[in-house]
Amino acid sequence: MTNIYQFEAELLEGFPCNQFGGQDPGTNEQIGTYCQRNYGVSFPMFAKVNVKGPEAHVIFRYLTNNSKGILGSGIKWNFTKFLINKKGEVINRYAPTTKPEDIEQDIEKALAE
């Protein structure tokens, strides 16, 4: 694979969040444009959501409750990654510092199952 972002769109999705140092202060459109221009992102970018606390989006409550990280069910920082299988089960959770290229084999394995 030449680019991790070439996976089918349904496999990669981005959820902007402004809860970590105000890193995503723009509108949903501005954030999407920024990610496309600076990171070559071609997968869907959802509307900005909360990923922690009492207002956390239901998707992130599910993800964090089904895959504990270094902070338990908390999310350490932006760019925390979750790998979900075709059944919707969380396979793994990756640190914000994990590069997408570093989980390529895990993604390919999940796709083959």
C-alpha positions as CSV (number, residue, x, y, z in Angstrom):
1,M,0.0,0.0,0.0
2,T,1.4,3.4,-0.9
3,N,-0.7,5.6,1.3
4,I,-2.5,4.6,4.5
5,Y,-5.4,6.9,3.5
6,Q,-6.2,4.9,0.4
7,F,-8.3,2.4,2.4
8,E,-12.0,2.4,1.7
9,A,-13.6,5.5,3.1
10,E,-15.8,3.6,5.5
11,L,-12.7,2.3,7.2
12,L,-11.2,5.6,8.1
13,E,-13.1,8.4,9.8
14,G,-12.0,11.5,11.5
15,F,-13.7,13.2,14.5
16,P,-12.3,16.7,15.2
17,C,-12.3,17.6,18.9
18,N,-11.4,20.9,20.5
19,Q,-10.9,19.4,24.0
20,F,-7.1,19.1,23.8
21,G,-5.4,22.5,24.0
22,G,-7.9,24.1,21.7
23,Q,-6.3,22.4,18.6
24,D,-9.4,22.4,16.5
25,P,-11.0,25.9,17.0
26,G,-12.3,26.3,13.4
27,T,-15.6,25.4,11.9
28,N,-16.1,21.8,10.6
29,E,-15.5,23.0,7.1
30,Q,-12.2,24.8,8.0
31,I,-11.0,21.7,9.9
32,G,-11.8,19.4,6.9
33,T,-10.0,21.7,4.5
34,Y,-7.0,22.0,6.8
35,C,-6.7,18.2,7.1
36,Q,-7.1,17.7,3.4
37,R,-4.5,20.3,2.5
38,N,-1.9,19.5,5.2
39,Y,-2.3,15.8,5.7
40,G,-3.8,14.5,2.4
41,V,-6.8,13.3,4.3
42,S,-9.4,11.9,1.9
43,F,-11.6,10.0,4.4
44,P,-14.8,11.5,5.9
45,M,-14.4,14.1,8.6
46,F,-17.3,14.3,10.9
47,A,-18.6,17.4,12.8
48,K,-16.6,18.4,15.8
49,V,-17.5,16.2,18.9
50,N,-16.5,15.8,22.5
51,V,-14.5,12.7,23.1
52,K,-14.2,12.8,26.9
53,G,-16.2,13.9,29.9
54,P,-20.0,13.8,30.5
55,E,-20.7,15.3,27.0
56,A,-18.6,12.7,25.2
57,H,-20.2,11.5,22.0
58,V,-21.8,8.0,22.2
59,I,-19.2,6.6,19.8
60,F,-16.4,7.6,22.0
61,R,-18.1,6.3,25.1
62,Y,-18.4,3.0,23.3
63,L,-14.8,3.0,22.1
64,T,-13.2,4.0,25.4
65,N,-15.3,1.6,27.5
66,N,-14.3,-1.2,25.2
67,S,-10.6,-0.5,25.0
68,K,-8.7,0.7,28.0
69,G,-5.7,2.9,27.4
70,I,-3.0,4.3,29.7
71,L,-5.6,6.5,31.3
72,G,-8.2,3.8,31.6
73,S,-11.2,4.7,29.7
74,G,-10.0,8.3,29.2
75,I,-8.4,9.7,26.0
76,K,-4.9,11.0,26.4
77,W,-4.8,13.5,23.5
78,N,-6.0,14.2,19.9
79,F,-5.1,11.5,17.4
80,T,-5.9,8.6,19.6
81,K,-6.8,5.8,17.2
82,F,-9.2,2.9,17.4
83,L,-9.3,-0.1,15.2
84,I,-12.7,-1.7,14.8
85,N,-13.6,-5.0,13.1
86,K,-16.4,-5.6,10.6
87,K,-18.7,-6.6,13.5
88,G,-18.1,-3.2,15.2
89,E,-16.0,-4.6,18.0
90,V,-12.9,-2.7,19.1
91,I,-9.8,-4.6,18.2
92,N,-7.1,-2.3,19.4
93,R,-6.4,1.2,20.6
94,Y,-3.3,3.2,19.6
95,A,-1.6,6.1,21.2
96,P,-1.8,9.6,19.7
97,T,1.9,9.3,18.7
98,T,1.3,6.1,16.7
99,K,1.6,6.8,13.0
100,P,-1.1,5.5,10.8
101,E,1.5,3.7,8.8
102,D,2.5,1.8,11.9
103,I,-0.9,0.1,12.2
104,E,-1.2,-0.8,8.5
105,Q,-0.6,-4.5,9.2
106,D,-3.2,-4.6,11.9
107,I,-5.7,-3.0,9.4
108,E,-4.9,-5.4,6.7
109,K,-5.3,-8.3,9.1
110,A,-8.7,-7.0,10.3
111,L,-9.8,-6.6,6.7
112,A,-8.9,-10.2,5.9
113,E,-11.0,-11.6,8.8
